[in-house]
Amino acid sequence: MKNVEMTVEGTILTIKVDLTKDFGPSASGKTIIIASTEGNVTIPNREEKVGLNVYRKK
């Protein structure tokens, strides 16, 4: 994962992303990647999965 922090308290999932960071252009070059789970990942200590991409237009 890039710039993604997940925590679970009880039944509440919290996702933290630092919006000041970037990881350069996407593969197409149309957007700048800010954060990504890089596919679907399992939520810590749970069965559920999450897939997250945060980006902005170039």
Contacts in CASP RR format, 6 or more apart in sequence:
PFRMAT RR
TARGET T0000
AUTHOR 0000-0000-0000
METHOD contacts of the structure
MODEL  1
MKNVEMTVEGTILTIKVDLTKDFGPSASGKTIIIASTEGNVTIPNREEKV
GLNVYRKK
1 35 0 8 1.000
1 36 0 8 1.000
1 37 0 8 1.000
1 38 0 8 1.000
1 41 0 8 1.000
2 23 0 8 1.000
2 33 0 8 1.000
2 35 0 8 1.000
2 36 0 8 1.000
2 38 0 8 1.000
3 17 0 8 1.000
3 18 0 8 1.000
3 21 0 8 1.000
3 23 0 8 1.000
3 34 0 8 1.000
3 35 0 8 1.000
3 36 0 8 1.000
3 54 0 8 1.000
4 15 0 8 1.000
4 16 0 8 1.000
4 17 0 8 1.000
4 35 0 8 1.000
4 36 0 8 1.000
4 37 0 8 1.000
4 52 0 8 1.000
5 15 0 8 1.000
5 16 0 8 1.000
5 17 0 8 1.000
6 13 0 8 1.000
6 14 0 8 1.000
6 15 0 8 1.000
6 16 0 8 1.000
6 43 0 8 1.000
6 44 0 8 1.000
6 50 0 8 1.000
7 13 0 8 1.000
7 14 0 8 1.000
7 16 0 8 1.000
7 44 0 8 1.000
8 14 0 8 1.000
8 43 0 8 1.000
8 44 0 8 1.000
8 45 0 8 1.000
8 46 0 8 1.000
13 43 0 8 1.000
13 48 0 8 1.000
13 50 0 8 1.000
15 50 0 8 1.000
15 52 0 8 1.000
17 34 0 8 1.000
17 35 0 8 1.000
17 52 0 8 1.000
17 54 0 8 1.000
18 35 0 8 1.000
19 34 0 8 1.000
19 54 0 8 1.000
21 34 0 8 1.000
21 35 0 8 1.000
22 32 0 8 1.000
22 33 0 8 1.000
22 34 0 8 1.000
23 32 0 8 1.000
23 33 0 8 1.000
23 34 0 8 1.000
23 35 0 8 1.000
23 36 0 8 1.000
24 32 0 8 1.000
24 33 0 8 1.000
25 31 0 8 1.000
25 32 0 8 1.000
25 33 0 8 1.000
25 58 0 8 1.000
26 32 0 8 1.000
26 33 0 8 1.000
26 55 0 8 1.000
29 58 0 8 1.000
30 57 0 8 1.000
30 58 0 8 1.000
31 55 0 8 1.000
31 56 0 8 1.000
31 57 0 8 1.000
31 58 0 8 1.000
32 55 0 8 1.000
32 56 0 8 1.000
32 57 0 8 1.000
32 58 0 8 1.000
33 53 0 8 1.000
33 54 0 8 1.000
33 55 0 8 1.000
34 54 0 8 1.000
34 55 0 8 1.000
34 56 0 8 1.000
35 52 0 8 1.000
35 53 0 8 1.000
35 54 0 8 1.000
36 52 0 8 1.000
36 53 0 8 1.000
36 54 0 8 1.000
37 50 0 8 1.000
37 51 0 8 1.000
37 52 0 8 1.000
37 53 0 8 1.000
39 51 0 8 1.000
40 49 0 8 1.000
40 50 0 8 1.000
40 51 0 8 1.000
41 49 0 8 1.000
41 50 0 8 1.000
41 51 0 8 1.000
42 48 0 8 1.000
42 49 0 8 1.000
43 49 0 8 1.000
43 50 0 8 1.000
END
